[in-house]
């Protein structure tokens, strides 16, 4: 499991737009440079999300640290708890379903998009939710998704149809991916969901408008996560660095993701 971050100061940001996201000072493996919280002069809202994505503080609703959620939570817990999703997939809009959660601050967006450990947690969280929904991430570089190979796919679809709040969760995930620098993940997910609707597997016709609206919002963010920038490079040492970070996480999900980094 990734190490929890320690308090630290970070210099004031420049005036560059969020389209020009350079790697943060903490974009190296945890053993060398654990992620630091934004300086005390930053807003409380920004610090909350940075602390959560640094595995330093739990989310307010369930009390779970992000690495504990990614490593230990069962499908039953993912279904039963309703407050974690706003922390793992934050947006800039206030949730209508969890009044304790806060919209993410732009400084926290920049941190997650430029810090390798935080960005890896985004991918692990996305992989977790896909598996929960009966889907799987085939490529961490392109965002290609597919149906799960296991025999429980049909049961997963039945579960989604009988628990339609998961379709709202999908809407949030779509919007958040674009905001956090993983915009290339959005189209493959929406296209697969539409295909499942057309086949009659998913009974969520009313959600299609929301998914498309979230895709539009996601497309408005032009920045790309530093993690994806590294995966786009053919240099083997960069991929080995990411694989080593996943190995340090120590979870089954992180171990499985290693084989999908460069696909």
Secondary structure per residue as TSV (DSSP state, phi and psi in degrees):
chain	resnum	aa	ss	phi	psi
A	1	X	-	360.0	141.6
A	2	X	-	-59.3	147.6
A	3	X	-	-71.4	147.7
A	4	X	-	-73.5	144.6
A	5	X	-	-75.2	160.6
A	6	X	B	-113.9	156.0
A	7	X	-	-61.0	146.0
A	8	X	-	-167.1	168.0
A	9	X	-	-103.3	151.4
A	10	X	-	-133.6	140.5
A	11	X	-	-63.8	156.4
A	12	X	-	-60.4	142.5
A	13	X	-	-72.7	160.7
A	14	X	-	-86.4	-176.6
A	15	X	S	-91.0	10.0
A	16	X	-	-62.5	149.0
A	17	X	-	-74.3	167.1
A	18	X	T	-74.2	-1.4
A	19	X	T	-81.5	-16.3
A	20	X	S	-112.4	72.4
A	21	X	-	-95.5	111.2
A	22	X	-	-92.6	156.1
A	23	X	-	-62.0	143.0
A	24	X	-	-75.9	171.4
A	25	X	T	-64.7	-16.4
A	26	X	T	-105.7	28.7
A	27	X	-	-92.0	29.3
A	28	X	S	-118.5	165.7
A	29	X	-	-54.0	152.3
A	30	X	T	-58.0	-36.5
A	31	X	T	-64.3	-23.4
A	32	X	T	-96.9	-37.8
A	33	X	-	-153.2	85.5
A	34	X	-	-61.4	145.5
A	35	X	-	-59.1	139.8
A	36	X	B	-107.2	146.3
A	37	X	-	-68.5	156.6
A	38	X	-	-60.4	154.2
A	39	X	-	-59.9	161.6
A	40	X	T	-63.7	-15.8
A	41	X	T	-80.6	-8.1
A	42	X	S	-79.3	166.7
A	43	X	-	-72.2	155.3
A	44	X	H	-62.3	-38.6
A	45	X	H	-59.3	-43.2
A	46	X	H	-65.1	-43.5
A	47	X	H	-61.1	-37.2
A	48	X	H	-59.3	-49.5
A	49	X	H	-71.5	-36.4
A	50	X	H	-64.7	-43.2
A	51	X	H	-63.5	-40.1
A	52	X	H	-65.9	-47.2
A	53	X	H	-74.9	-10.0
A	54	X	T	-92.0	2.9
A	55	X	T	62.7	30.3
A	56	X	S	-99.1	-30.7
A	57	X	S	-134.5	148.3
A	58	X	-	-78.0	163.0
A	59	X	-	-72.4	151.9
A	60	X	T	-67.6	-31.5
A	61	X	T	-78.9	-51.7
A	62	X	T	-100.1	-16.2
A	63	X	-	79.8	9.2
A	64	X	-	-89.2	135.7
A	65	X	-	-73.1	151.3
A	66	X	H	-62.3	-39.6
A	67	X	H	-69.6	-29.7
A	68	X	H	-68.4	-40.9
A	69	X	H	-63.1	-46.0
A	70	X	H	-68.2	-30.3
A	71	X	H	-96.3	-36.3
A	72	X	H	-115.6	-19.9
A	73	X	-	-72.4	137.8
A	74	X	-	-86.8	169.0
A	75	X	H	-60.1	-35.7
A	76	X	H	-62.5	-39.4
A	77	X	H	-69.2	-39.9
A	78	X	H	-62.2	-33.6
A	79	X	H	-76.9	-43.2
A	80	X	H	-73.5	-39.0
A	81	X	-	-84.4	139.6
A	82	X	-	-121.4	4.6
A	83	X	S	-104.3	-13.6
A	84	X	S	-76.9	-29.6
A	85	X	H	-63.4	-32.9
A	86	X	H	-71.3	-20.8
A	87	X	H	-88.3	-41.1
A	88	X	H	-74.5	-34.5
A	89	X	T	-124.6	75.9
A	90	X	-	-73.8	154.5
A	91	X	-	-132.3	177.7
A	92	X	S	-91.5	5.6
A	93	X	S	-106.3	145.8
A	94	X	-	-73.2	134.8
A	95	X	-	-69.6	138.2
A	96	X	S	-82.7	-11.4
A	97	X	S	-110.8	-16.0
A	98	X	-	-137.9	95.6
A	99	X	T	-74.5	-10.6
A	100	X	T	-82.0	-20.3
A	101	X	-	-80.4	157.3
A	102	X	-	-119.8	149.0
A	103	X	-	-60.7	145.1
A	104	X	-	-75.5	142.5
A	105	X	-	-84.6	148.5
A	106	X	H	-58.8	-31.5
A	107	X	H	-67.2	-35.0
A	108	X	H	-71.3	-34.8
A	109	X	H	-59.6	-46.3
A	110	X	H	-61.9	-39.9
A	111	X	H	-62.0	-50.1
A	112	X	H	-64.6	-37.6
A	113	X	H	-73.0	-24.1
A	114	X	H	-110.5	-9.1
A	115	X	-	-97.7	122.6
A	116	X	H	-61.3	-43.3
A	117	X	H	-65.0	-41.2
A	118	X	H	-65.7	-42.4
A	119	X	H	-64.8	-37.3
A	120	X	H	-63.1	-35.3
A	121	X	H	-66.2	-34.0
A	122	X	H	-60.0	-46.2
A	123	X	H	-65.7	-42.2
A	124	X	H	-63.2	-40.2
A	125	X	H	-66.0	-40.8
A	126	X	H	-63.8	-44.2
A	127	X	H	-60.5	-39.4
A	128	X	H	-62.3	-46.9
A	129	X	H	-68.7	-38.1
A	130	X	H	-60.2	-45.7
A	131	X	H	-62.0	-40.6
A	132	X	H	-59.9	-34.7
A	133	X	T	-89.4	5.7
A	134	X	T	84.1	19.3
A	135	X	E	-121.3	175.2
A	136	X	E	-149.8	150.0
A	137	X	E	-88.2	114.1
A	138	X	S	-83.8	-30.1
A	139	X	-	-142.7	122.2
A	140	X	T	-72.4	-20.9
A	141	X	T	-81.4	-45.6
A	142	X	T	-97.1	-19.9
A	143	X	-	83.0	11.1
A	144	X	-	-60.4	134.5
A	145	X	E	-124.6	158.3
A	146	X	E	-150.7	174.8
A	147	X	E	-75.1	147.7
A	148	X	-	-63.6	147.7
A	149	X	S	-80.3	-20.1
A	150	X	S	-70.7	161.9
A	151	X	T	-72.2	-9.6
A	152	X	T	-85.2	9.5
A	153	X	H	-59.3	-46.6
A	154	X	H	-61.3	-40.7
A	155	X	H	-64.0	-36.9
A	156	X	H	-62.9	-42.0
A	157	X	H	-65.7	-40.4
A	158	X	H	-63.7	-38.3
A	159	X	H	-64.2	-43.7
A	160	X	H	-61.7	-42.7
A	161	X	H	-66.7	-29.4
A	162	X	H	-91.3	-8.2
A	163	X	-	-130.5	71.1
A	164	X	T	-66.3	-9.8
A	165	X	H	-62.6	-19.4
A	166	X	H	-66.2	-24.6
A	167	X	H	-70.0	-31.1
A	168	X	H	-69.1	-37.5
A	169	X	H	-61.6	-39.8
A	170	X	H	-60.6	-40.7
A	171	X	H	-59.4	-44.9
A	172	X	H	-63.0	-44.5
A	173	X	H	-60.6	-43.4
A	174	X	H	-58.7	-48.6
A	175	X	H	-66.5	-41.3
A	176	X	H	-66.8	-38.1
A	177	X	H	-57.8	-42.9
A	178	X	H	-65.9	-40.4
A	179	X	H	-64.4	-38.2
A	180	X	T	-88.0	6.4
A	181	X	T	96.8	13.3
A	182	X	-	-115.0	41.2
A	183	X	T	-58.5	-29.8
A	184	X	H	-68.1	-15.6
A	185	X	H	-77.3	-18.3
A	186	X	H	-71.1	-52.8
A	187	X	H	-58.7	-45.7
A	188	X	H	-58.3	-38.1
A	189	X	H	-68.6	-48.8
A	190	X	H	-62.5	-41.1
A	191	X	H	-63.3	-38.6
A	192	X	H	-68.8	-41.7
A	193	X	H	-62.4	-40.9
A	194	X	H	-63.4	-41.1
A	195	X	H	-61.7	-39.7
A	196	X	H	-68.2	-34.0
A	197	X	H	-65.0	-45.8
A	198	X	H	-64.9	-30.0
A	199	X	T	-81.6	-6.8
A	200	X	T	79.2	10.1
A	201	X	S	-74.5	-42.8
A	202	X	S	-100.2	137.5
A	203	X	-	-108.7	69.9
A	204	X	-	-138.4	41.4
A	205	X	G	-56.9	-37.3
A	206	X	G	-66.7	-18.2
A	207	X	G	-85.1	-15.6
A	208	X	H	-59.9	-41.5
A	209	X	H	-60.9	-40.7
A	210	X	H	-68.7	-39.2
A	211	X	H	-63.6	-41.9
A	212	X	H	-68.9	-37.3
A	213	X	H	-65.3	-41.4
A	214	X	H	-65.0	-37.3
A	215	X	H	-62.9	-38.9
A	216	X	H	-63.9	-44.2
A	217	X	H	-61.4	-43.0
A	218	X	H	-61.2	-35.8
A	219	X	H	-72.1	-14.4
A	220	X	T	-76.8	-13.1
A	221	X	-	-96.6	113.6
A	222	X	-	-89.5	-2.9
A	223	X	-	-83.7	156.2
A	224	X	-	-120.6	133.0
A	225	X	-	-53.3	141.7
A	226	X	H	-59.1	-31.7
A	227	X	H	-60.2	-46.8
A	228	X	H	-67.4	-33.3
A	229	X	H	-61.5	-39.3
A	230	X	H	-68.3	-40.6
A	231	X	H	-66.8	-25.2
A	232	X	T	-74.7	-15.8
A	233	X	S	-87.8	137.9
A	234	X	-	-79.1	3.3
A	235	X	-	-73.1	122.6
A	236	X	H	-64.2	-32.9
A	237	X	H	-65.6	-31.2
A	238	X	H	-65.8	-42.4
A	239	X	H	-69.2	-35.0
A	240	X	H	-65.1	-37.0
A	241	X	H	-61.7	-45.5
A	242	X	H	-66.1	-39.9
A	243	X	H	-62.8	-38.5
A	244	X	H	-65.9	-37.0
A	245	X	H	-65.6	-40.5
A	246	X	H	-66.1	-38.2
A	247	X	H	-61.4	-38.0
A	248	X	H	-67.4	-25.5
A	249	X	H	-64.4	-37.9
A	250	X	-	81.1	3.8
A	251	X	-	-95.5	159.3
A	252	X	H	-59.2	-42.7
A	253	X	H	-63.4	-42.8
A	254	X	H	-65.0	-39.7
A	255	X	H	-63.0	-41.0
A	256	X	H	-68.7	-33.3
A	257	X	H	-68.5	-24.9
A	258	X	G	-54.5	-38.2
A	259	X	G	-75.1	-9.3
A	260	X	G	-111.9	12.4
A	261	X	S	-68.1	-44.1
A	262	X	-	-108.5	7.5
A	263	X	-	-67.8	360.0
